[in-house]
Amino acid sequence: MMNDMEDLYAAQTVLIIEDSPVQSKIIRNQIMALSQFDTLAAYTLEEARALLTTHKERIFVAVIDLNLPDAPNGEGVDLCLDFGVPTVVLTATFNEDIRRRFIERNVADFFFKGTIQDMDPMVRSLERLFKNQFVKALVVEDSRMSRAHLRHLLEVQRFQVLEAADGLEAVDRLAENPDIGLIITDYNMPNMDGFELVKTVRARYKVDRIAIVGVSAAGSGSLTAQFLKNGANDFLTKPFEVEEFYWRVNQTVSVLEVMKDLRTCQDTLPEG
């Protein structure tokens, strides 16, 4: 396990696949100015394939121009996913068909091409994807199909994912894995429902220790309120948009990290 973690920390390079040298330089400069990541640049699909073959152990994510001269239909995304590298797409155009293609191809995120300032949210997304590799997430859902779907979405965002079929099993998973940082839980489950699970977790772990996001197909204002009152950080009504799930979950985890940092600062302050 230690070697695996060391390998993850060692992989801090962003592969930029962009046919425009000027645009590629803008992306590279912003990534290196706003983060700790290194970069590699490819201008064609074949150059990207060569870099992935020789430097796979260094690369943790790829930033891809959707349309390349030798890959006009987003084949760069498929190439990177074949190598197990998550992708963030840059596109000059956007419509519902392109959005659907992103989701079907398990793109981690997408952004419009633009000015240097437009690159800032993209860099924040890259940083979140990097950090997610070290976050354990627990999916609690009695429906096997729904559980698999939630697991898939979290894995696209690079979380380490565990599963439980109900609240009681979730409590056992938490006892076995006290380093779990995120719980996604359904409401209507046998043995122990989502409300009781949230109460049980919050009796042991404060809001700055584990983030909890409730989900339910039986969404209503009162259900949302009850989840939040019992200690959940957020709530989503199914069916939800994939992008909303990604951004809400990532934002919840980011807020948790801020709270942990504040707690650490408080603990280091001298008494009196």
Salt bridges, closest charged atoms under 4 A:
GLU18 OE1 - LYS113 NZ 3.11
GLU46 OE1 - ARG49 NE 3.47
ASP65 OD2 - LYS113 NZ 3.18
ASP78 OD2 - ARG105 NH2 3.59
GLU96 OE2 - ARG99 NH1 2.86
ASP97 OD1 - ARG100 NH2 2.31
GLU104 OE2 - ARG100 NH1 3.05
GLU141 OE1 - LYS238 NZ 3.03
GLU155 OE2 - ARG151 NE 2.89
GLU163 OE1 - ARG147 NE 3.01
GLU163 OE2 - ARG151 NH1 3.00
GLU169 OE2 - ARG173 NH2 2.96
GLU176 OE1 - ARG173 NH1 3.63
ASP179 OD1 - LYS136 NZ 3.28
ASP186 OD1 - LYS238 NZ 3.76
GLU196 OE2 - LYS199 NZ 3.74
ASP208 OD2 - ARG263 NH1 3.65
ASP234 OD2 - ARG248 NE 2.76
GLU241 OE1 - ARG99 NH2 2.11
GLU243 OE2 - ARG99 NE 2.73
GLU244 OE2 - ARG248 NH1 2.53
GLU257 OE2 - ARG128 NH2 2.75
GLU257 OE1 - LYS131 NZ 3.82
